[in-house]
Amino acid sequence: MSTPDGTEQPPPGYQPPAYPPPPYQPPYQPPYYAPPGYQQPQPGAPFGVDMYGRPYSDKNKIVAGVLQLAFGTVGAGRWYTGHYGIAIAQLLTCGGLGVWAIIDGILMLVDKVTDPQGRPLRG
């Protein structure tokens, strides 16, 4: 239908098409702020970061140290952390006749050993 001024009008009873609803918007969540003294969570560090900002390894230093102290003559702690060359050397020397295994286990427990990627062990 046309009006006297030349504009088109919809016919009587015309309903415009139903448009889809707008996309889902999740409710607003304020940003997370860590309590004082704690680091912000980081996407590349699922286990957190140490005080120098290095991401923690997925290996636990307590598990590595106890394995090394209990089964160090076969290099169990080094097998666990992924240092296969050192583990083979400990296996062939029986953990340096036990001395190397004990020292290595203590070093793991006091956080002086990293994983093969250089990340500190967590725990």
N, C-alpha and C positions, 0 to 999 in steps of 0.2 A: 504494500500500500504506500502510496505517495502522498505527502502533505502539500499544501499550497506553496510552501517555500522550497519544495523540491527534495526534501530529505526523505529517506526511507524509514518507515516504521514497521516493526514486526507485526505479523497478523495477530488477531485476538486469540488469547489462550496459549501463546507461544511461551515455552519455558527454555531458558538458556541451558546449554549442556552443563552437567555437574563436573566440576574440575576436581582432580584428585587432591587429597589433603596435602598440606605442605610436608616436607620430609621431617622425620622424627628428630626432635631436638632433645638431647638428654638434659636433665635438670642441671642447673649450674652448681658446680662444686668449686669452692675456693681452693686456691693452690695450697699444697702441703708445705708447711714449714717445720723443719725438724726442731726439736727442743734445743735450747742452748747447749753447746758442747758436743752435738752430734752432727754428722755429715748429712747433706741432702742425698736421697737415693739417686743413683745414676743408672741410666739404661744399659750402659756397657759393663756395669759391675753388679751382677745379680747378688753377690755375696757381700757387697759393701766395699769400702775403701779403707786403707790404713791411714794413719795420721799424716802421711806424706802424699796422699791422694792416689796411691797405687791400688788397683783393684785386687781383691783377695782371690786366691785360687779356689777351685772347687774341692781341693783336698784339705783334710783337717790335720793340723800339726800334732794333736794329741794321738790320733790314730797312727800317724806316721811314726811318731816317737815311740809309742808302745810296741808297734810291730818291729821296729828296729831294735829295741832293747830285748824283746822276747825272741825274735828270730833273725837277729842281725848277722849271724854267720852265713845265712843265705841271702842277705841283702833285702829282706822283706820290706823295710821302710822305703828303700830306694825303688823297689819295684812298684810300690804303691804310689809314690810321687811322680814316677815316670822317668827317672834317671836310670835308664837301662844299662848304660856303659859302666857306671859305678856299681850297679847291682851285680853285673857279671863279674867285675873285679872282686867284689866282696864274696861272691859265691866261690870263686876260684881260690881265694886266700883264706876262706873260712872266717870272713869278717876281720881280716888282719889278726888272726888268732884270737878274736874276741875283743881286742882292744879298740880297733877301728869301729867295730859295731857299737860299742858302748859310747864312745865319744860322739859318733854320728847320731845316735839316739838322743843324747843330751842336747846336741846342737839343734836337732829338730824340735825338741820340747821348748827350748829358749828362743825359738823363732829366728834362727840364723840360716835356715835352709829355704830356698824358693822352689817353685815348680819349674819345669823346663822352659816355660815362657817368661820366667823372671818375676812372677807374681808371688807375693808372700803367702804362706799357708795360713788358712783361716783357723780360728778356734781359740 
